[in-house]
Amino acid sequence: MTKLFHATPENCMPTKRGLDQVYSTLPVMVFALFYVPAALLMAFVLLQTYAEKAEEISDRILRISSRMLFALMMFFVLAALSHPLPNKLVLARSENTTILSFLAETLNAPAVSTLGPIIAVTAIYSSFLTFYLGSNEALVGLLKAASPELVNIVGDRKVRVLLVVFFFVTIWLAASLEPPIISAIADLFAPFIAIILFLLPMYAIRTVPALAKYKGALSNIFVTIAGLVTVSATLRNFF
């Protein structure tokens, strides 16, 4: 792993190109840290279990898990960026190759080759649960709100089964077609996620009476600026 960290003071100095690259990758980083669907389900379970203490417990869980997720993500980012052959990173991206496969092939590291499949399966499983659970509940809620009569006729159980089939077919097609997922994240999903994750909560704090206690926090300024910068980075990538 010592090959990964070969930086010198000269090449560690921030440059205009480096800052521009960081700015351009903000949408992907936001997507990588997006776990709102799982957090919503967790908050619901904690509220049913701990009642008044639910907010305190959920804050502690989210604080610890966010730090762990950020540390893990930055490890892979720094490991990839400090690779001695950056031109191969461009080739790996064009071939839609994962970072674990890329590092295992180019570094000839047995540890990466061994741990790669384990990390990949764990990441896929956790990501699937994160988005599937939240998306499934969201679609059920939308169907009930848009056409409650249809849901009553079909039945809640059958609706959920149909949604499982829908997700299975959609995921199967996506895996078979193997689209350039990084570009799709940066261009299509990231702006909506940035708005949902950063800007909508700040708007809700200003307008919803139940959230008035969160007004005036310094973190609100950071969240708003981060959301605006991320959305602007997404719009910039279109031009």
Buried (B, 14 or more C-beta within 10 A) or exposed (E): EEBBEEEEEEEEEEEEEEEEEEBBBBBBBBBBBBBBBBBBBBBEEBBEEEEEEBEEBBEEBBEEBEEEBEEEEEEBBEBBEBBEEEEBBEEBBEEEBBBBBBBBBBBEBEEBBEEBEEBBEEEEEEBEBBBBBBEBBEBBEEBBEEEEEEBEEBEEEEBBEEBEEEBEEEEEEEEEEEEEBBEEBBBEBBBEBBBEBBBEBBEEBEEEEEEEEBEEEEEBEEBBEBBEBBBBBBEEBEE
